[in-house]
Amino acid sequence: MEKSDEVFKITKDEERAKDLLDMAKERMSIIIKFIPKSVHYRLLEEYYEVAVQLITAIMYADGYKTLSHISLMQYLNRYNEFSHRELEILDNMRKFRHGAIYYGSKIGGNFFINHENEIKSLVNKLNNMVENKLKSKILVELFKKVQKIPYQISKFVKEEINENIKRGDCRHKSELLFQLLNKNNFEAKKLKVVFNWQDLPIPEEMLSSLKKFGTVWDHDSLTVKINNEWIKVDCTWNPELRSKGFPITEYWDGKSDTLQITKGKLQFYEADKYEKKTKIDKEEAHKFADELNKWLTPKS
């Protein structure tokens, strides 16, 4: 590989790194997906472009920049995760892509045929490295996506939970976030939290309807592993409830606990080991849920 020293120190830019990661994923799912399997030289070109976007993302996350494709490939020498053979494959892809774009050469297709699995494995490794560098940023984006879903106590059917749900309570929202975290390779666990409705700014007349077993209920939440630490992540209350005095997580760094269901006393348990600590009367609970939903719904 030719030598190049065209690498510049810049301020770390995770925002741009995340944009490049998203673009690389779009290229994989939109462009590469629809290229005929027989057009191998085009597949090589597009996989190379994905690799370039991902390596550029790594550099931005690290605080570096280059306009040279050679320097881009050489930057990976800083990481022991990449073997000499992998760097050699990347450099060959660069050369074949150059030949295709500037000289109309299609011989890179043969290289793709002979190294397809290695190329895909290498791109996957680059993708994982970028995601690991941007874990906290990705976590914040997933959290916000679920947090903004309006809170409403409603029937819970786990099989119906997906990104298209229009509203939900702690069960719906924590389940959706759990699914999204798993999809994005986060390590997450479900939590059961014992809390008291009285620790929220809910009208007393509404709380007084819970007579038989009181206002102490259990609640669904999550804990997520980030930078080798387990943090508590609760996406229950949508931002609009700030006006009613609910604890809303804002300006979160994705590295520490979010605000929880209440600011009062809480007890946390791993969901799969939880033995129910609370009781509710169904008739009272349904009435309370209806009243709470009406009270929380913005008046048009």
N, C-alpha and C positions, 0 to 999 in steps of 0.2 A: 504493500500500500504506500502511495506517495506520502510525503510528510507535509504537514501544514500547521502553522501556529496561529491561525486566524480565529482565536477564541478570546472573547471579551468578558470581563467581569461586569455584572449588572446587579441591580437590586432583585432579589428573589421575587418572582411573579407567579404565584400559584393560580391566579385568575386566568392568565393566559395559558398556563400549563393545562388547566382543566378544560379550557376551550379547545385546545389541541387534542386532548384525550377524547373529547366528545366528537370532534371532527373525524378522528381516526376510526372511532366506532361506527360513525355514519358511513364512512367509506367501506367498511367491512360489511355492514348490513344492507346498504343501498346499492353501492356500485359493484363491489366484488361479487356479491350474491347473484347478480344478474348477468355477469360475463359468461358466455358459453365456455364450458369446461375444455373445449377443444382449442380455444384461443389462448394458448399458454403464455405467449409473450406479453399479452395484455394483463394476464393475471400476475405475472412477475412485476410488471410496471406498478400495478396498484398495490401489491404487497410491499413493494419498496417505498411507495409514497406513504403508506401506513407507518412503516418503520421510521421514516424521516420525521413524521409528525410526532411519533412517540418519543424518539430520541430528543427532538427539539423540546418537547414537554419536560423531559428529565432535566435538560439543561436549564430551562426557565425556573423549574422548581429548585434547582441547585444554585441559581444566580449566575448563569453563564449564557452566552449567546455566540452564534457563529453564522456566517452566510455561506460557509464552505461545506459542501457535502463530505469532502474528505475529512475535515476537522470534526464533523458530526460523527462519523464512524470512529475516528480515533478517540473521541471523548469517552467512549465505552471502555477504553483501556483502564480507566480509573476504577472500574468495578470488576471485582474478582468473579462475579457471577457469570461473566461471559468468557467462553473459551476462545482460543485462537481460531479454531475451526469456525465458530459462529461469526466472529469478526471477518473472517475470510469470505464466508458466504455473503455477508452484508456488502462487502466491497465488490464482489463479483456481481451482485444484483445492481449496484450502483453503475458499474461499467456497462452491463447489458442494457440497463434502462437508458443510459446516455446514448448508446448505439441505436436504440430503437427511436428515440426522440429526434436525434440530430442526423442520423444516417439511414433511417428506415430499415434497420436491421431487426430481424425477428428471431435470431439465433438464441436469444435469451429464453425462448420457449423451451428449448431442450434442457437448459439448466434448471428451469422450473420443474419439468417432468422428473428429472433425476434427484431433485432436492426438495420436493414439495413438502414432505412431512417436517423436514428440518426448518424450512422457511416458516411454516405455520407455527411450529414450536417456538421459534425465536421471536416471532411477532407476539405470541402469547406471553412470553417471558417479559418482553418490553412493556406490554400492557399492564401486567401485574406489578412491575416495578413502579410505573407511573401511579397506579392506583394506591399502592402502599405509601408513596410519597405524599399523596393527596388525601389520605384517609380521613383526616379531620374535616377537610373541606367538603368531601363527598358526603360524610355523615351529616353535616349541617344542612346540605341541600336536601337530602332525603327526609331529615327531620322536619324542615320547613314545609316540604310537599305534603306531609301527612298532618302536621300541626294546623294548617290553614283549613282543613276540612271541618265544617261546622259541627260542633258538639250537639248531639241529640241522643237521648236514651231511646233505644229501639231494639227490636228483635235481633238476636245474634245467630247467624248461621255461618260457621267458619268457611264452608265451601263457597260461599257467595262473596267472600272478601277479595277485592281486587282494586286496581288503581282507579277504577271508575266510580267507586262509591261516592255518593253526594253528601253524606252525613254519617255520624256514628258516635258511639260512646267510647269509653276507654277500651272495651273489648275489640271493637272494630278497628280502632286506630292503632292500638298496639300490635294487633295481628298483622295489619297491613305493613306497618313499619318493620316488623319482624321478617316478613316476606321479602321486602325490598332490601333489607340488610343482608339476608342470606343470598339473594340474587347478586349482590355486589361484594360477596366474599368477606363479609364481616362476621366476626364471632359474637353471637348474641344469645342471651338467655331470657326467658320469660320470668317475671316477678309477680308475686301477689303482695299487695300492700294493704295493711289495715289502717283506715283513716276515719276521721269524724267529719260528717257534713257540717257540723257546727263551726268548724274551722274555716268555713267559706262564707262570703258575704251574702248568704241566702236569707230571704225574709223569714222572721221567726214563725209567722203563721204557717208557712209552708213546712218548716221543720217540725212543727208541733203535730203534724199529721202522722208522724212516725212514732206512734205511741207504744206498740206492743214490744218491739225489740230495740227501739232507739235509733240513733243516728250513726252508729259505728258500723261501717260496711267494709267489704274488701274491694280491691281495685286492681286492674291489670296494668302492668308497666313492663319496662325492659331494663336490662343492664347490658352494656356493650363493651367489648375489649378494644381499647385504643392505646397504642404505644405501651403495650404490656400492662395496662391498668384497666380495671373494670369500673366503668362509670354508669351512673343511673340516668336513664333517658326517659322522660315522660312527655308525650306529645298530645296530651288530652285536650287542653284548653286552646281553642282557636284565638288568634290575636284580638278579635272583636270583643272578647269578654273582658279585656283590660278595662273597658269603661265601667264594668260592674264591680271591679276590684278583685278579679281573679288573678292568681299568680301566673303571669305570662312570661315565658322565656324569650328574651330579646338579646340581640348582639352576642349570641353564643359562639364560643370558640371551638366547640366540638372536641374538647380535650378534658372537660370537667363535667360534673353533674349539671343537668338542667334544673330548673325549679321543679318541684314535685307537685303532686295533686293538691296539697295544702301546705301551709307554712307551720302547721301544728304538729303534734306528736304523730309519728308514723312508725309502723312495724313492717319490715321487709322480709319476705320469704321467697325462696326459689319455688317457682310454681309447681314443678313436678314433685316437690316434697311437702307441699302445703297441705295441712289439715285444717279445714275450714274453722275459723275462729268466731265467725259472726252468724247471726240469724236474721232473717227478714220475713215479714208477713207479705205474701204476694199481693194481696188486695191493697194493702197500704203502700207497698212499693210501686205498684202500677199507678195509683193515684198521685203519689209524690212525683213519679217520672213525668206524668202528663202535665202537672203544674209547673215543674221545673222547665220542661221543654217550652211551654208557653211563655214563661218568664224570660227565658234566654233568647227566644226568637225575636229578632229586631222588628219593631213595628213599622209597617210600610206607610 
